[in-house]
Amino acid sequence: MTSLFRLFARVPLPLMHALGAAFGWLVWWCAPDYRRRFRANAEAAGFTPAQYRPAISAAGAMAAELPWLWARPKGQSVLPRVVRWDGLPAFEAALDERKGVILMVPHVGSWELYGQAVGERFLASHGPITALFRPPRKKWMAALMEGSRDRPGLQTLPTTVKGVRGLMRALRAGGYTGILPDQVPPAGQGVWAPFFGRPAYTMTLPARLAQQTGARVFLGVCERLPHGAGYAIRFEPFDGTAFSDPAATPEAAATALNAGIERLIRGLPGQYVWDYARYKQPRAEPQEVAA
């Protein structure tokens, strides 16, 4: 499988996106459970078929770009693929304050490319972007993903107490971190908060990091542009929310977080991962990432 990924990593990315889009529709028609879950989540959130159908091909494009993101030759930068940076001055100003910055990038667009591109761009001036990483259970997948993390500008830490303390140190030293904020955390590491009108178990880690370090917070999204034309990366300040209020309750912070994620999805419903089980019950697990 690793050799296959390396082979596909050399195929032009626009072609891989086109093949991936076709694969996305093939999965849609061949997997009724997937189709049912995808449609139910999107329509329960208030989106019409015309709004969410592009996400079917986007799901395939997401899978098709992984070989290039994970297994491309060392030294090959993702930055030439990024054709637009929106909100960059505000993000750069926050980095220059040296008080720490938290980037929250949900399952919209290409979150893998987002982290690699931001880390590459700011490595020389502000060091690598730091993120928590839980290796997958399958050995072949772990080997591939290890290669994706072994890139200039990326620093990964384990999803343990030690890893969270490392994030704290990085932020207090003026560094920056990237977090997938719409993952369902283990039991005890989140609270229930509304997400598109339904209760969703929502992580409390980003808010705790912000409240305890005083770091600036941004929402981010990396949009795939049509016809393989590249990517647009956006930074949206998350100021004036419960994240910046140390007295705010975890529920208030989680509600603010979900509202911000909803806003990003409404702006790009055709690139959200609608089949993600956002409303599932959290799994029982040792309290490893408490901060």
Secondary structure as UniProt FT lines:
FT   HELIX           2..8
FT   TURN            9..10
FT   HELIX           13..30
FT   HELIX           32..44
FT   TURN            45..46
FT   HELIX           49..52
FT   HELIX           54..71
FT   TURN            74..75
FT   HELIX           79..81
FT   STRAND          82..86
FT   HELIX           88..96
FT   TURN            97..98
FT   STRAND          101..104
FT   STRAND          108..109
FT   HELIX           111..126
FT   STRAND          129..133
FT   HELIX           139..149
FT   TURN            152..153
FT   STRAND          154..158
FT   HELIX           161..172
FT   TURN            173..174
FT   STRAND          176..179
FT   TURN            181..182
FT   TURN            187..188
FT   STRAND          190..195
FT   TURN            196..197
FT   STRAND          198..203
FT   HELIX           205..213
FT   STRAND          216..224
FT   HELIX           226..228
FT   STRAND          231..237
FT   HELIX           242..244
FT   TURN            246..247
FT   HELIX           250..267
FT   HELIX           269..271
FT   TURN            274..275
FT   TURN            278..279
FT   TURN            288..289
//
